[in-house]
């Protein structure tokens, strides 16, 4: 049965008042009655790389194109044996897997974008970012989350929670004034883009970018402290190096180059544990949004030996990649140990996920990658959107389950807000998962999920189908997933964009049965015209609600939204 959208207020009986009323049974110095809420978001982590999911995979579930690249010695990929990647994935996250086995694992969870910044905007706002014209990272970086969009930390802060954002923020505009103040004083006449500035003048880059913390700074109004967080330790950028990061801020203060030997996964874990300690001592409920840098760019750095030595693959990059993954698992363990020390482990709603699918090439193309899905971050295929998602709340949710219905990262916000006892705002695209989690309701949370973004190879497979500048010129795509069906429209590719398609490619209209064909190998639109037509109408109805892209060429959007 189709679920109705939650009302703007939550009605509870007297038995639930102690949980939902922030004043009932709650005094400073005593454990919080309302649940602590912890959301952990990894970066560029594939479904098949997560132990709780890889246990059910076999060699035949992996993307055959990627298998060919990593076993064939392609110049842009780390060669390794698929079986060794699969084995390492199955031992990298034992603690999280235990939480999944005792909690709920969602088998059809999706991000609202296959790119990190739009996906995180959707998670925090519970709305599709395409509604304000964001289809890629470049647009997200220019706009941030509009100030008229209420976000999760604001709602929990108003409900009396102590709130912290730790790690990756990347949902705000960068504070250009930090850079411009230096460049203006120096009379700089060249390009101010950080990448071009670094090429043109390393000395000027150091002074205007590295020494100011520019690649981690947020404009004032979109800074975490102005969006509902009491504490911030992290960066407003796509990533931060695992060691000696130079873009991390604590609240409104740039922390400079981090000291030698400091590993940012452990650093972010420690900041989360310290915040928990302070908050629980005060008897307040805690909300922590923990955005690990891992596993973004993980093949460029090795983790500390204590994580690395747990793996014995013949290929060192397999050990290195899953060592970074294990460091996150140990971080989650440390957080729960702190909760347990305060008697709060069972009074904590914990949600784990990632912003989008795994990235290809040297950034993280370690098998099983996004199996059983096809494709990578930044692409139209499921591998960019289908993500791991695990929930744990002992004693409050029906445990030990695998949910097959469609869920979205946009559901995290209303779920957390309802759990806090605060009213869930109207007009959200996400739905609260609590009725499903606690067994009050069955059936799909969403009848249909929609996707709209760029279909680019920048983050995926850099062979002859690649163009470094295609984030603006790559085709757009839109898709609708309903039940087992996935309907998809991929825009045309202009001549000359990619070496392997000198004459370009016309617009594609595709239909897949994802239950039977999770790798999107067989387009079955010819045999299912009624299904395709129904989903076409649904998709067109939704795309009509979106706004033209702020960064991608407008004609590419018009090609998709035309009936």
Secondary structure, DSSP 4 states (H G I P E B T S, - for coil): -PPPPPPSS----GGGHHHH-TTTT--TTS--SSPEEEEEEESS--GGGSHHHHTT--GGGS-HHHHHHHHTT-TTS----HHHHHHHHTTS-HHHHHHHHHSEEESSEE-S-SSHHHHHHHHHHSS-GGGGT--SHHHHHHH-S-TTS--HHHHHHHTT-EEEEEEE---S-B-HHHHHHHHHHHT--S--SHHHHHHH-HHHHIIIIITTTGGG-B-GGGSGGGTT-SEEEEESSS---SBS-S--EETTEE--SPPTT-BHHHHHHHHHHHHHHHHHHTT--EEEEEE--TTTTGGGSPPPHHHHTT---SSHHHHHHHHHHHHHHHHHHHHHHHHHHTT-GGGEEEEEEESSPPP-GGGT--TTTTTTS---TTSSSGGGTEE-EEEE-TTTS--SEEE-S-EETTHHHHHHHHHHTPPPPSS-SS---HHHHTTS--S-S-S-EEEEEE--STTS--SSS--TTHHHHSPEEEEEEETTEEEEEE--B-TTSBTTBTT-B--EEEEEETTT-TT-----GGG-HHHHHHHHHHHHHHHTTS---SSS-HHHHHHHH--
